[in-house]
Amino acid sequence: MIDLDDTTSCPLATRCASWRGCSDLRVCTLMTPIGVLCRTLCADCVNDKRAPRLSIRKVTELVIRHCEHLGIDLDEMADAARQVRDR
C-alpha cells in the first residue's frame, strides 16, 4: 500500500509556506479534493492547523509534484486516497 503521507523524498523549504516563518520547519502533507500535496510548514502553523492559501492551479501542480516525490502517478494516488477514505 502506498503511504501518501511519506515525506522522505520531499524537499524542505527555507520558509513556512503559510506563515513565512523560518524556524522549526518540517515537511507536512495536506489532503485536498484533488489529492495529497506536501508543503514546508513551521511548528506554529502545524499546531494551529493553519494551511497555506493556494489556487486550484497551484494545488494541482503541488499534487503532481508530490506524486513525483512518491514515484507514483495521479491514478495511483487516487486509488491510495480512496483506500484511505474507505477504511
Backbone as CSV, one residue per row, in Angstrom:
resi,resn,N_x,N_y,N_z,CA_x,CA_y,CA_z,C_x,C_y,C_z
1,MET,0.839,-1.188,0.000,0.000,0.000,0.000,0.884,1.250,0.000
2,ILE,0.474,2.245,-0.726,1.220,3.491,-0.852,0.911,4.395,0.342
3,ASP,1.960,4.926,0.970,1.801,5.869,2.075,1.848,7.284,1.509
4,LEU,0.695,7.900,1.344,0.624,9.239,0.763,1.203,10.306,1.679
5,ASP,1.387,9.979,2.955,1.961,10.921,3.913,3.477,10.803,4.028
6,ASP,4.088,9.942,3.221,5.542,9.781,3.240,6.192,11.039,2.671
7,THR,7.031,11.694,3.461,7.707,12.913,3.012,9.217,12.719,2.891
8,THR,9.659,11.471,2.885,11.086,11.165,2.825,11.775,11.838,1.647
9,SER,11.137,11.869,0.494,11.744,12.437,-0.716,11.282,13.863,-1.008
10,CYS,10.531,14.439,-0.102,10.014,15.795,-0.313,11.022,16.823,0.210
11,PRO,11.260,17.890,-0.549,12.248,18.883,-0.120,11.731,19.766,1.016
12,LEU,12.649,20.141,1.891,12.348,21.073,2.978,12.714,22.476,2.500
13,ALA,11.736,23.369,2.467,11.984,24.753,2.042,12.631,25.541,3.181
14,THR,13.083,26.731,2.877,13.736,27.571,3.886,12.753,28.451,4.644
15,ARG,11.484,28.460,4.205,10.437,29.253,4.865,9.131,28.464,4.917
16,CYS,8.321,28.779,5.892,6.992,28.184,6.017,6.119,28.648,4.851
17,ALA,5.408,27.734,4.241,4.548,28.050,3.095,3.318,28.854,3.498
18,SER,2.970,28.833,4.775,1.761,29.517,5.224,2.070,30.856,5.900
19,TRP,2.998,30.842,6.817,3.251,31.997,7.672,4.520,32.742,7.284
20,ARG,5.398,32.107,6.530,6.690,32.639,6.099,7.732,32.667,7.209
21,GLY,7.447,31.986,8.330,8.440,31.864,9.383,9.610,31.013,8.922
22,CYS,10.728,31.127,9.630,11.944,30.425,9.208,12.449,29.415,10.230
23,SER,11.758,29.236,11.340,12.278,28.322,12.355,11.338,27.142,12.581
24,ASP,11.916,26.069,13.068,11.188,24.837,13.400,10.318,24.370,12.232
25,LEU,10.955,24.213,11.079,10.247,23.832,9.856,10.201,22.327,9.682
26,ARG,9.148,21.844,9.052,9.021,20.427,8.714,8.161,20.284,7.466
27,VAL,8.375,19.205,6.746,7.549,18.921,5.573,6.306,18.184,6.050
28,CYS,5.151,18.680,5.653,3.868,18.090,6.036,3.063,17.778,4.783
29,THR,2.134,16.862,4.920,1.223,16.571,3.815,-0.141,17.164,4.127
30,LEU,-0.822,17.576,3.070,-2.156,18.150,3.188,-3.067,17.441,2.204
31,MET,-4.200,16.950,2.684,-5.185,16.303,1.819,-6.072,17.379,1.214
32,THR,-6.240,17.328,-0.090,-7.112,18.263,-0.799,-8.105,17.445,-1.620
33,PRO,-9.146,18.062,-2.146,-10.070,17.325,-3.017,-9.385,16.778,-4.273
34,ILE,-8.273,17.384,-4.661,-7.550,16.943,-5.857,-6.592,15.802,-5.541
35,GLY,-6.029,15.803,-4.356,-5.069,14.785,-3.946,-4.242,15.293,-2.779
36,VAL,-3.174,14.575,-2.459,-2.303,14.925,-1.344,-1.125,15.729,-1.877
37,LEU,-0.772,16.790,-1.150,0.395,17.581,-1.520,1.292,17.740,-0.306
38,CYS,2.526,18.134,-0.547,3.465,18.360,0.545,3.889,19.824,0.548
39,ARG,4.035,20.363,1.748,4.475,21.750,1.923,5.331,21.831,3.172
40,THR,6.239,22.782,3.194,7.021,23.063,4.390,6.212,24.011,5.265
41,LEU,6.015,23.607,6.521,5.274,24.426,7.478,6.081,24.557,8.762
42,CYS,5.886,25.669,9.473,6.529,25.843,10.774,5.666,25.164,11.845
43,ALA,6.246,24.977,13.014,5.532,24.299,14.101,4.257,25.040,14.486
44,ASP,4.297,26.376,14.490,3.099,27.149,14.848,1.951,26.861,13.891
45,CYS,2.248,26.812,12.596,1.192,26.540,11.609,0.667,25.114,11.740
46,VAL,1.564,24.179,12.015,1.138,22.790,12.208,0.229,22.700,13.429
47,ASN,0.655,23.286,14.541,-0.124,23.224,15.781,-1.470,23.931,15.658
48,ASP,-1.503,25.038,14.915,-2.744,25.801,14.730,-3.570,25.308,13.547
49,LYS,-3.056,24.256,12.869,-3.722,23.709,11.672,-3.969,24.811,10.631
50,ARG,-2.950,25.651,10.462,-3.010,26.765,9.509,-2.358,26.323,8.201
51,ALA,-3.155,26.183,7.164,-2.652,25.733,5.860,-2.475,26.932,4.936
52,PRO,-1.536,26.836,4.013,-1.353,27.938,3.064,-2.551,28.072,2.133
53,ARG,-2.836,29.283,1.717,-3.907,29.528,0.737,-3.323,29.322,-0.649
54,LEU,-3.974,28.472,-1.415,-3.461,28.111,-2.733,-4.579,28.120,-3.764
55,SER,-4.239,28.506,-4.968,-5.196,28.439,-6.072,-5.357,26.983,-6.507
56,ILE,-6.419,26.689,-7.215,-6.637,25.339,-7.743,-5.468,24.935,-8.638
57,ARG,-5.003,25.865,-9.435,-3.864,25.580,-10.322,-2.625,25.190,-9.519
58,LYS,-2.332,25.931,-8.447,-1.159,25.638,-7.615,-1.338,24.306,-6.892
59,VAL,-2.541,24.040,-6.377,-2.804,22.758,-5.714,-2.544,21.612,-6.684
60,THR,-3.048,21.730,-7.896,-2.848,20.686,-8.907,-1.365,20.464,-9.167
61,GLU,-0.626,21.553,-9.320,0.821,21.467,-9.544,1.522,20.765,-8.379
62,LEU,1.139,21.117,-7.151,1.780,20.538,-5.969,1.404,19.071,-5.764
63,VAL,0.180,18.698,-6.105,-0.226,17.289,-6.021,0.603,16.464,-7.007
64,ILE,0.759,16.962,-8.220,1.575,16.253,-9.219,3.018,16.146,-8.736
65,ARG,3.535,17.214,-8.150,4.908,17.195,-7.640,5.054,16.163,-6.511
66,HIS,4.051,16.074,-5.625,4.125,15.085,-4.542,4.069,13.668,-5.116
67,CYS,3.282,13.464,-6.163,3.283,12.162,-6.849,4.697,11.821,-7.312
68,GLU,5.387,12.796,-7.878,6.763,12.575,-8.330,7.665,12.209,-7.162
69,HIS,7.503,12.874,-6.024,8.300,12.554,-4.834,8.064,11.113,-4.397
70,LEU,6.822,10.649,-4.537,6.459,9.288,-4.123,6.756,8.246,-5.196
71,GLY,7.041,8.695,-6.412,7.297,7.763,-7.513,6.038,7.087,-8.022
72,ILE,4.922,7.819,-7.972,3.640,7.280,-8.435,3.008,8.263,-9.418
73,ASP,1.909,7.843,-10.055,1.177,8.760,-10.925,-0.138,9.163,-10.242
74,LEU,-0.876,10.050,-10.878,-2.123,10.553,-10.286,-3.161,9.459,-10.064
75,ASP,-3.231,8.493,-10.977,-4.185,7.395,-10.805,-3.846,6.566,-9.576
76,GLU,-2.560,6.314,-9.362,-2.150,5.555,-8.174,-2.443,6.347,-6.904
77,MET,-2.253,7.663,-6.947,-2.587,8.484,-5.786,-4.085,8.428,-5.515
78,ALA,-4.892,8.539,-6.551,-6.348,8.490,-6.381,-6.783,7.160,-5.779
79,ASP,-6.202,6.062,-6.244,-6.531,4.741,-5.695,-6.138,4.649,-4.225
80,ALA,-4.942,5.130,-3.885,-4.476,5.083,-2.497,-5.347,5.966,-1.608
81,ALA,-5.730,7.143,-2.082,-6.591,8.041,-1.304,-7.964,7.419,-1.086
82,ARG,-8.476,6.750,-2.097,-9.775,6.079,-1.982,-9.704,4.972,-0.929
83,GLN,-8.614,4.223,-0.899,-8.455,3.161,0.097,-8.440,3.741,1.507
84,VAL,-7.779,4.875,1.685,-7.739,5.524,2.999,-9.137,5.992,3.396
85,ARG,-9.853,6.614,2.472,-11.213,7.107,2.767,-12.177,5.973,3.086
86,ASP,-12.002,4.819,2.435,-12.932,3.700,2.596,-12.680,2.879,3.856
87,ARG,-11.671,3.198,4.606,-11.384,2.450,5.845,-12.401,2.727,6.911
